């Protein structure tokens, strides 16, 4: 269990919100959607969960329920306006709640290793299954050439590699910092970089499912997201490797 930040005893929803603003993570490297929409929305959910006496793991599981409901609906229903609204709503709520569990943990005084493991494990299942659901619905319902089926497969591969590389780089950096006691070099937060990473922003990917009402339009924008993710992953892997080489 992490050290308690303060003995917080919030007595109202407003108290919880005020205390949450003081324990936000750094914005360095955070995607634009997360900074502008998801974290503020997650803060409201975290404050509400705190008032209800929920734990971070409760919020993580509720987030998973929304996210995987959206993924199942995506694979099972025919594309249309209702499907677009249901899938997008479930994914957006699941993502907002995913930003709430960590905030709630900090509000309660600190998180746990088991809670972090649960959160990241659920994220890995989400990453591995979301684009496979796109593949299923595209095969069943889209009027696209057969080669297009490789697009969600490539998206899945790039997303998994990116997620694993990000977690492993962060873990190895923290291990080396703990061994040496030397803080890792950091850069100032950049809103420009957050904007440039828009095509790889999971929040905007969630919003793109509104285009399921027009499958051809969705296929076009989804392909653009896939190309951006593959390209970004190819660029960032050498950068992460270089960061660890400098630490070495």
C-alpha positions in Angstrom: 0.0 0.0 0.0 1.3 3.4 -0.9 1.9 6.0 1.8 -1.1 8.1 2.7 -1.1 11.5 1.2 -3.2 13.0 4.0 -5.9 11.8 6.4 -8.7 12.9 4.1 -12.2 12.7 5.5 -14.3 14.3 2.8 -17.8 15.0 4.1 -19.5 16.0 0.8 -19.2 15.5 -2.9 -17.7 19.0 -3.2 -15.1 18.1 -0.6 -14.1 15.0 -2.6 -13.9 17.0 -5.8 -11.7 19.6 -4.2 -9.4 17.0 -2.7 -9.2 15.1 -6.0 -7.9 18.3 -7.8 -4.9 18.2 -5.4 -3.9 14.7 -6.2 -4.0 14.6 -10.0 -1.3 12.8 -11.9 1.2 14.7 -14.1 -0.1 15.7 -17.5 3.2 14.9 -19.1 2.6 12.8 -22.2 -1.1 12.4 -21.5 -3.4 12.3 -24.6 -5.5 15.3 -25.4 -8.9 13.5 -24.8 -7.6 12.3 -21.4 -6.5 15.8 -20.3 -9.6 17.7 -21.5 -12.5 15.2 -21.1 -11.6 11.9 -19.5 -9.8 12.9 -16.4 -12.3 15.7 -15.4 -15.2 13.3 -16.1 -13.4 10.5 -14.1 -12.9 13.0 -11.3 -16.7 13.4 -10.9 -17.1 9.6 -10.9 -14.4 9.2 -8.4 -16.0 11.8 -6.1 -19.3 10.0 -6.4 -17.7 6.6 -5.7 -16.1 8.0 -2.6 -19.4 9.2 -1.3 -20.9 5.7 -1.9 -18.0 4.1 -0.1 -16.8 2.2 -3.1 -13.2 1.0 -3.3 -10.9 1.5 -6.4 -11.3 -2.2 -7.3 -15.1 -1.8 -7.3 -14.7 1.1 -9.8 -12.3 -0.9 -11.9 -14.8 -3.7 -12.2 -17.7 -1.4 -13.0 -15.5 0.2 -15.7 -14.8 -3.3 -17.1 -18.6 -4.1 -17.1 -19.3 -1.0 -19.3 -16.3 -1.5 -21.6 -16.9 -5.2 -22.3 -20.6 -4.6 -22.7 -19.7 -2.2 -25.5 -17.3 -4.7 -27.1 -20.0 -7.5 -27.0 -22.6 -5.2 -28.5 -20.1 -4.2 -31.2 -19.6 -7.8 -32.2 -23.2 -8.9 -31.8 -25.4 -6.1 -33.2 -25.9 -4.9 -36.8 -24.4 -1.4 -37.4 -26.9 1.4 -37.1 -27.8 4.5 -35.2 -28.9 2.6 -32.0 -25.8 0.3 -32.1 -23.5 3.4 -32.6 -25.0 5.1 -29.6 -25.0 2.0 -27.3 -21.4 1.0 -28.2 -20.0 4.6 -28.0 -21.8 5.3 -24.7 -20.6 2.1 -23.1 -17.0 2.6 -24.2 -16.9 6.2 -23.2 -18.3 5.5 -19.7 -16.0 2.6 -19.3 -13.0 4.8 -20.2 -14.1 7.6 -17.8 -14.5 5.1 -15.0 -11.1 3.7 -15.9 -9.7 7.1 -15.0 -11.6 7.1 -11.7 -10.1 4.1 -9.9 -6.7 5.6 -9.7 -8.0 9.0 -8.6 -10.2 7.3 -6.0 -7.2 5.4 -4.7 -5.2 8.6 -4.3 -8.1 10.3 -2.6 -8.3 7.4 -0.1 -4.6 7.7 0.6 -2.9 5.5 -1.9 -3.3 2.5 -4.2 -2.2 -1.1 -4.0 -0.1 -3.4 -6.2 -3.0 -5.8 -6.6 -5.3 -2.9 -7.7 -2.8 -1.7 -10.2 -2.4 -5.3 -11.5 -6.2 -5.7 -11.8 -6.5 -2.4 -13.7 -3.8 -3.1 -16.2 -4.9 -6.7 -16.7 -8.4 -5.5 -17.6 -6.9 -2.9 -19.9 -4.9 -5.7 -21.7 -8.1 -7.7 -22.2 -9.8 -4.6 -23.6 -6.9 -3.9 -26.0 -6.9 -7.5 -27.2 -10.6 -7.8 -27.8 -11.9 -4.4 -29.0 -10.4 -4.6 -32.5 -11.3 -8.3 -32.8 -14.9 -7.2 -32.3 -14.5 -4.7 -35.1 -13.2 -7.6 -37.2 -16.3 -9.6 -36.4 -18.8 -6.9 -37.2 -16.9 -5.9 -40.4 -16.9 -9.5 -41.7 -20.6 -9.9 -40.9 -21.9 -6.5 -42.0 -19.4 -4.2 -43.9 -19.3 -3.9 -47.6 -15.5 -3.8 -47.7 -12.9 -5.9 -49.7 -11.5 -9.0 -48.0 -8.1 -7.4 -47.5 -9.6 -4.8 -45.2 -9.9 -7.5 -42.6 -6.2 -7.2 -42.0 -6.8 -3.6 -40.7 -8.2 -4.5 -37.3 -5.7 -7.3 -37.0 -2.8 -4.8 -37.6 -4.5 -2.4 -35.1 -4.6 -5.2 -32.5 -1.0 -6.1 -33.0 0.2 -2.5 -32.8 -2.0 -1.7 -29.8 -0.7 -4.7 -27.8 2.9 -4.0 -28.6 2.5 -0.3 -27.7 0.7 -1.1 -24.4 3.3 -3.7 -23.4 6.2 -1.4 -24.4 4.8 1.5 -22.4 4.3 -0.6 -19.3 7.6 -2.3 -19.5 9.5 1.0 -20.1 7.8 2.5 -17.1 8.5 -0.5 -14.9 12.2 -0.8 -15.8 12.7 2.9 -15.3 11.1 2.8 -11.8 13.2 -0.3 -10.9 16.4 1.4 -11.9 15.5 4.6 -10.1 14.7 2.6 -7.0 18.1 0.8 -7.3 20.2 4.0 -7.8 18.1 6.6 -6.0 18.6 8.9 -9.0 15.4 10.5 -10.4 14.7 9.8 -14.1 15.0 12.7 -16.4 11.7 14.2 -17.3 10.4 16.7 -19.8 7.9 19.5 -19.4 4.3 18.8 -20.2 3.5 19.6 -23.9 0.0 20.3 -25.1 1.3 20.3 -28.6 2.4 16.7 -28.2 -1.0 15.8 -26.8 -2.6 17.2 -29.9 -0.1 15.4 -32.2 -1.1 12.1 -30.6 -4.8 12.6 -31.3 -4.9 9.7 -33.9 -3.6 7.3 -31.2 -5.9 8.6 -28.5 -8.2 5.9 -27.2 -10.9 8.4 -26.2 -11.3 9.6 -29.8 -11.3 6.0 -31.0 -14.3 5.5 -28.7 -16.1 8.5 -30.2 -15.4 7.1 -33.7 -17.9 4.3 -33.1 -20.6 6.9 -33.5 -19.9 6.4 -37.2 -21.2 2.9 -37.0 -24.4 4.4 -38.2 -22.6 4.8 -41.5 -20.3 1.8 -41.9 -18.4 3.1 -44.9 -17.5 6.2 -43.0 -16.5 4.2 -40.0 -14.2 2.0 -42.1 -12.4 5.0 -43.4 -11.8 6.7 -40.1 -11.0 3.5 -38.4 -8.4 2.7 -41.1 -6.9 6.2 -40.4 -6.7 5.4 -36.7 -5.0 2.0 -37.4 -2.4 3.5 -39.7 -1.7 6.2 -37.1 -1.3 3.6 -34.3 1.1 1.4 -36.4 3.1 4.4 -37.4 3.3 5.9 -33.9 4.3 2.5 -32.4 7.1 2.2 -34.9 8.4 5.6 -34.0 8.1 5.4 -30.2 9.7 2.0 -29.7 13.2 3.2 -30.6 12.6 6.3 -28.4 11.8 4.1 -25.4 14.8 1.9 -26.1 17.0 5.0 -26.2 15.6 6.2 -22.9 16.6 2.9 -21.2 20.0 3.0 -22.9 20.6 6.4 -21.3 19.5 5.1 -17.9 21.9 2.2 -18.3 
